[in-house]
């Protein structure tokens, strides 16, 4: 199969690198600066599971000259519109786009542009980031690392099995799901919980765990998010609550969701696409979500300040 990876950041770099390691035909759609760095140094992945270094094929927007079997979207949610325009030439009649974005609304957007039959669902629990040197740092953390994907219809298709084999060949812990939408909603709920807590406290998990009010705060945020997703028809599994409580029960843990790093760096965030989306859904169901609304307001203030700085 031919894979086009949109971006060579943390997730895109990791997945693309592992696919290359497994022998897949892979190209990365990247910006000029990233392209130059990859041309000079190759793709470097540092991981406790084993380091990886390889030259890779790269393309810039406008250089795609034919369809790919799979287009893996690992961009930020706020880059979705630009990514859709860029990948249009890569989407042939039999192509599939596999997004691993935070949130849920991108599925409807992708279906509108490419048709339901060419969109897969995906969930990533991989922890990977780009270092200042441009290398991919993959974190091997207990409870993280899983990747799930599947047809939105729930069927077990031949293309899904091919994708699973390609990931497995590179060592990616990848599982086919026959109810990928439920998995995506569970991830959406969990991400909104940890994102809202990080936005409001600007703290790592260990700091929240050490606060006397921390456990009650975690429970209250989870309850708000769970009520909204349940109203949408996707009550989160009991194990999700246990997992999140466990993450925030270890003093000293440095875990934090990616949105906190975005805020600390002064960059754009996925707030409107995640927390904001959940608040809008709560409004449609007439549900009170004061904690989520406070987190959304905080993010909007940060965006106003970022825009004012130019």
N, C-alpha and C positions, 0 to 999 in steps of 0.2 A: 504493500500500500504506500501511496505517496502522501506524506503529511506536510501541511503548511502550519507552522507555529507562529501565531501572531504575537510578536514580542519575544525578547530574550531576557526578560527580567527574572525574578525569583522563580515563579511557577513555570513560566514558559521555558526558561533556560533549563530548569531541572527536567521537565517532561521531555523536551526536545533532545536534551543530552542523553537521557536514558533510552529514548527511541533509537538514536544514533548508535548507542552502545549495543542495542539488540539487533542492529543490522537493518533498520528501516531506512527508507529514502525520505530524508527530512530537509526542509528548507525553512529558514526563519525570516519573517517579514519584520524588518527593523528600521529604525531611524538612522540617518547618516553617521552620527557619532558612534552609536553602538556597532554599526557595520564596520567602521574603521578599526575599532578595538578588537572585534572578533577576527577580522582579517589579520591583524598583527599578532594576536596572542592565542587565537583559538578559543573555544568554549571551555572554561575551567569550572569544574564542580568539586567543591570540597565537602566531604561527607564522612561521618563515622562509618558508613556502610562501604566506603571505598571511594577514593578520589578518581576523577575522570577528566581527561584532557583530550580534545579532538578538534581538528579543523572542521568548520561547518559551512554549509551553503547559506548565503543570505540574499535577500531581495529587499528593495525599497519600494514604496508605494509607486504604482505605475509600471513596475517591471514584471508583473505576473503575466505570463503568456499562455496560460492554459489551465485546465481544471486539475484539482487535487482530489484525492479520495476522501481525506479528512482534513478539515481546517480546525485546529485547536485554538480556541479563544481563551487566552489566559491574561487578558488585559484588565485594567481597572474598569469598574462599571461606568465611570464618567468618560471613558474613551470609546464606549460602544459605538456611537454614531460614526465616528471616524473609522473605526475598524470595519464596520459594515460596508462602507463605501470602498475601503481598500481591498477587501476580500472578494468583492462581487465578481471580478474576472476569474477567480479561482473556483467558483461554485458552478460546476457542471450539473447536468441532469441527475447524475448518480452520486454527487458529492454530499458529504454530511458535515455539518458544523457542530463541533462539540465544545460548548462553553463550560468553563469552571469558574465563573464569576460569583462574587457574593451577591445575595439578593435572589429575587425570583422573577421580576418583571421583564428581564432580558429575554426570557423564553418567548413571550408574546411578541416582543419586538422582532426577534429573529424569525419567527414564524410568519409574521406579516411581510417581511422582506424576501424570504427564501422558500416559504411553504412549509407546512408541518412535516412533510415527509423527509425533508432535508435537515431537520433539527433534532439533535439528541439532547438528553439531559445529563448533567454532570455535577459531581460534588467532589471537592478536594479538601482533604484534611492535612495536606502536605505543608510543612513549614520550611520555606526557602526564601532567601533574600539575596540581593545583589550587594556586595561589599563596595567600599570606595575604590578598590582596585579593579572593579568590574567583574569579579569572580562570583560564582553562585555558591552561597553557603547553605547547605542542606542540614537542617536540624533533625536528628533522630531522637524523638521524644516519645516516651511511652504514652499510648493513647492517641498519637497522631501518626500520620503517614498514609492513611487509607485514601484510595481514590475509587469512587463509584460512578458508574455511568449506565445508560440504558436508553432504549427506544421510549419515546413518550407514550407510545401505545401499549408498552409492556411486553411486546413480542420479543422472542429471542431470534434475532436476524443473523444472517450470515456475516454481514458487515460488522455487527457488534462482536461476534466471535473473533473476527480478524483483528479488530482493534484491541481486544483483550489479549490476544496472543502477542501482538506487537509490543504492548506495554510489559507484559510478563517476561518477554525475552530480554528486556533491558533491566529487569529487576524491580519494576514498579509494582507495589501491592495494589492490584486493580481487581475490582469485583463488578460483575454485571448485576444490575438490579432490575427486577421485573416490576418495580413500582418506584421509579426514579423520582417522580414528582413528590412523593411522600418523603423521600430522602432529602430532596432539595428544600422542602418546607421545614424539615427538622433542622437542617443546617442553617437556614435563614433565621429561624427562631433562636438557635444557639448563638449565632453571630450577633444578632441584635442585642441579646443579653450582655455579652462581654463587651460589645462596642459601646453600649449606653453607659455601662459602669466605668469604662476607661475614659470616655468623654467627660463625664461628670466629676470623676476623682483625679484624673490625670495620673493614675497610679497603676503599678504592676499588681499582679495577682497576690503576691506575697504581702504587699502593703495592705491590701484590702483584707486579707486573711488575718493580719495582726490587729486590725481595728476592732474594738469591742462591738461596734454596730455592723461589722462587715457581713456576717452570716445573714442577718436579717435583711440587709440591703440586697444581697444576692437573691434571696428568696422573693423579695418584693419585685425586683426587676424581672425575674423569670416568670412570675405570676402574670405580670402585665403582658409580656410577649406571648405567653402561652394562650391567654384569653383571645388575643387577636388571631393567631394562627388557627386556633380551634374554631373560631367564628368563620374562618375561611374554609373550613372543612378538613383541617389537618391538625388534629390534637397531637402535640409532641409526645414521643414515647417516654415512659417513665425513666428509662435509662439516661435520657438527656439531662433531666434534672439532677440525677445522681452524679453524672460526669461533670457538670458545671459546678456543683457544690464541692466536688473533689478538687477541681482546679483552684478554687478560692478557699481552700482549707489548709494550705501549706505555706506558713510564714517563710519568707525568703525566696519564694518562687519569683522568677523574673518574667514569667509569661505575660504577654500583653497582645491584644489584637493589632492588626496592621494599621487600623485607623489611628491609633495613638502615635505611632511613628510618623504618620502623615501630618498629624497636627503639630508634633514637635519639630518637624522639619519646615513647617510653614507652607506645605504644599496643599493641593486640593484633596478632598476626602470623598469617600463613597457614602457620606452621611445621608444625602437626599435619596439615594438609591436603596438604602437599607433601612435605617431608622426612620427616615422621612416617609418611605413607602409604607412602613408598618403603621405610622401615625395616620396616614391618609386612609388606610384600610380600617383602622379603629374608628375614625370619624364616620365612615360609611355604615358601620355597625352600631354607632352611637355608644361606643365603649370609652370610658374614661381611662386615659393613659398619661397621668401627670408626670411620671418619671421619664418616659420616652419623649414627651413633649418638651421637657426641660433639656434633655440631651439634644434634641433637634434644634432648639433655640440656641444652645451653646455653639453648635456646629455652624449655624447660620451667622452668628456673630463673628466666628473665626473667619468665615468666608468673606464677610463684609470687610474685615480688617485686612485680609489677604489681597482683596481687590483694590483697596485703598493704597496699599503699598506698591501696587502696579506689578 
